[in-house]
Amino acid sequence: MIWQAGVDEAGRGPLVGSVFAAAVVLPDEYDLPGLTDSKKLSERRRDELAVLIKQQALAWCVAAASVEEIDRLNILHATMLAMRRAVHGLERLPEKAWIDGNRVPPDLGCEAEAVVKGDSKIIQISAASVLAKTARDAEMYALAERYPQYGFERHKGYGTAEHLAALQRHGALPEHRRSFAPVRAILAQGQLFE
């Protein structure tokens, strides 16, 4: 069997929190009914599949790049960093990594191929998309508990009208991405969370 990993990310677009990436190596035989791109699954089904993926995978790793890294490197480079961390966090380096999207992270240390819409085409990438998304959502639920006035449990940090109104009303949190335009605008007004 060729040790192949699927790699995907979650959280590039939101205004708050880390960007997550996962790498998953599946066995030849697995039982993951309905597994597809995480965006096409209900939250409940993603949570169920995440448990099954972790039980059945030969190896898996979820990694992240922090808000500070996103602001320092930019979101693209921070995403590549999270993907590289996920691949290098596997118990052994894969022979090949399938990367969702149109770019391959530098310095992966193995053969890699970018696949546009790979989370709908390659089962290992689908599995990685589920693990990355559920990890990202868990971070948003933790933030929602700390800062209930922002509604993170509903919009998951994306720049919705609700989130932008909360930013305007309550200011930017330390967890907000300062390099993203809506947050930059709030900071320019001197609005920090009290």
N, C-alpha and C positions, 0 to 999 in steps of 0.2 A: 504494500500500500504506500502511495506517495503521501507524505505528511504535508497536506495543503491547508492553509488557513484562509478563512474569509475575514475581511476587515471592513468595518463601517464605523461611522461617527454619528453622534447626536448632539444637537445644541449649537450649531454654527450661527443660527440667526437670532437667538434671543438676546435681550439687553442685559441679562444678569446670569451669573453663575459660570461654572466651568464648562468646557467642551469635553465630551466623553468619546472614547473610542473603545471598540472591543475587537478581539481576535478570537476566532473559534476554529478548532480542528474537529471535524466529525468523523466517526468511524464509517466503514462501508455500509453497515447496517444501523439504522436508527429509526425511531418511531416518533416523529414530530408532525402529527397531522395538522394540516392547515398552515404550516410555516411559510411565510412570505415576507415581503417588505413590512417592517413594523408599522409604517404609516397606514397600512391597509388593514390592520388588526385593531380590535377594541383593546382598551387598556386592560380589561380583565383577561383577555386571551393572551396578550403580551406577557402579563405576569405569570400565567399558567405555563406558557411556553418557556419562559426564562428558567423556571425550575427544572423543566424537562431537559432543556439544553445543557444546563450545568450538570445534571445527572448523567447524561448520555455522551457528552463530548469527551474526546480523548484528551483535549486540553482547551482551556479558555482563559482569557485575561481581559479585565476591564481596566482601563487607565484613563487619565484625564490630564488636561492642561488647565491651569488655574486662571482666574480673572487677571491676575498680575501678568502672567505669561501672554495671555491674549492681548492685553494692552501694550505690552512691550514688543511682541513679535508681529502682531496682527492676527486676525482670526484664521487665515489660511495656514500660516506657518505654525500656529498653536495647534491647529487640527492635525497637521502632519506630525507634530511632536507627540500628540496623544496617540496617534496610530502607531508610530514607531515604538512608543512605550508599551502599547498593547502587544505588538508582535514580539518584542524582546522580553515581555513578561511571561510568555508561554514557557512551559517546562523545557522545551527544546525549540530551537529555531526551525521554522518550517522550510521545506524544500521549495515551496512556492506560496506566495501570498496573493490572493485575489482582492483587489482594493476597489471598493465602491467609488465611482466617480471617474474623473478624467485625469487624475494626477496620482503619481506614486510617491510616497514619502521618501526623502533621501536617506541613505545610510541604513536601509532595512537589513542588509546582510544576507539576503536571499533573493532568488528570482521573484519578480513581482509584475503583476499586470493590472492596469486600471480597466474597469468595466463600467461603462455608463449604464445607469439603472441596474447595476449588478445585484442590488438587494431584491429584485424581482426575477433575476435570471440564475443566480448561483446560490445554492442552498446554504453554503457556509457563510456567505455574506448576509443572507436573510437572518441566520442565527446570530451573527454579530450585530446586526441592526437591532434585534430584539434586546440583546444584553446591553448595548449602549443606551438605547432609549429608556429602558427600565431603570438603569443607574442614574441617568439624567433626571428622570421624573422623581426618583427618590430624593435627589438633592433639592428639587423644587418643593417637595412636600416638607422637607426639613426647614427650608426657608419660610414656607407658609406658616409653620408653627411659631417661628421666631418673630415674623413680621406679618401678622394676619391682615393688616390693613392694605397690603399690596395685591392680594388675590392670586398668589403664585400657584395655588392648587388648581386654579381654573385656566389661566392662560400660559402656564409653564414658562413664564419669563419673556414670552414674545411681546412685541411692541403693539399690543392691542390698545383700543381706546381706554379700556379699564386700567391697564398698566400705565399708560401715559398720563392718565388723570391722577393716579396714585403717586406717580413720580412728581407731578406738578404740586400736588397737595402736601406730600410728606418728604420730598427731597430724595436724593440719591443715597443708596446704601453703600457700605464698603464692598458689597458683593456685586454691585453694578459695574458694567464694562465701560470705563471712562472714555475709551476710544470710539465708542459707538455714538453717532450723531445725536440722538435724542437725550442720551445721558450727558454728553458734552454740553448740550444746550442748557440743561437744568443746572449743571455745575457752573456754567458761565453766569447764571443768575444768582450764584452763591447758595443754592439750595442743597444742603446736606441734611441727611436724616438726623433728627434730634433724639 
